[in-house]
């Protein structure tokens, strides 16, 4: 609750600069260490957005296993 979103945004903009127009890569990751005990398959799949020019992970979102 002590985190102020506006202040965080200002610090992030100073750190990485303007992100508009930069290449955004989207890829998937599978966590091999998080296994479903019944199937033996990975139970954690992530979709990641990466801004390579800024070396910045813009977000990770867990995805359903199909």
C-alpha positions in Angstrom: 0.0 0.0 0.0 3.0 2.3 0.4 3.8 2.0 -3.3 2.7 5.0 -5.3 2.0 3.9 -8.9 2.8 7.3 -10.4 6.2 7.4 -8.7 7.0 3.9 -9.8 6.1 4.7 -13.4 8.3 7.8 -13.3 11.3 5.7 -12.0 10.7 3.0 -14.6 10.6 5.6 -17.4 13.9 7.1 -16.2 15.4 3.7 -16.1 14.3 2.2 -19.5 13.3 5.4 -21.4 10.4 5.5 -23.8 9.2 2.0 -24.8 6.9 3.2 -27.7 8.1 1.8 -31.0 10.4 -0.8 -29.5 10.3 -4.4 -30.5 8.2 -6.6 -28.1 8.8 -10.3 -28.2 6.2 -12.8 -27.0 7.2 -16.3 -26.1 6.2 -19.2 -24.0 8.1 -20.9 -21.2 7.5 -24.2 -19.5 8.6 -24.7 -15.9 10.1 -28.2 -15.8 10.3 -28.3 -12.0 6.6 -27.8 -11.4 5.1 -31.2 -12.3 1.6 -32.6 -11.9 2.0 -35.7 -9.8 -0.8 -37.6 -11.7 0.4 -36.9 -15.3 4.1 -36.2 -14.7 3.8 -33.2 -17.1 4.7 -29.6 -16.3 1.9 -27.8 -14.5 3.2 -24.3 -15.0 3.2 -22.6 -18.5 4.0 -18.9 -18.8 3.5 -16.5 -21.6 6.2 -13.8 -21.5 6.5 -10.3 -23.1 10.1 -9.1 -23.5 11.5 -5.8 -24.6 14.9 -6.8 -25.9 16.3 -3.3 -26.5 15.7 -2.4 -22.8 16.4 -5.9 -21.4 13.1 -5.7 -19.7 10.5 -8.4 -19.0 7.2 -6.5 -19.6 5.1 -9.3 -18.1 4.5 -13.0 -17.4 1.1 -14.5 -17.4 0.4 -18.1 -16.4 -1.5 -20.1 -19.0 -3.8 -23.1 -18.9 -2.2 -26.4 -19.8 -4.0 -28.0 -22.8 
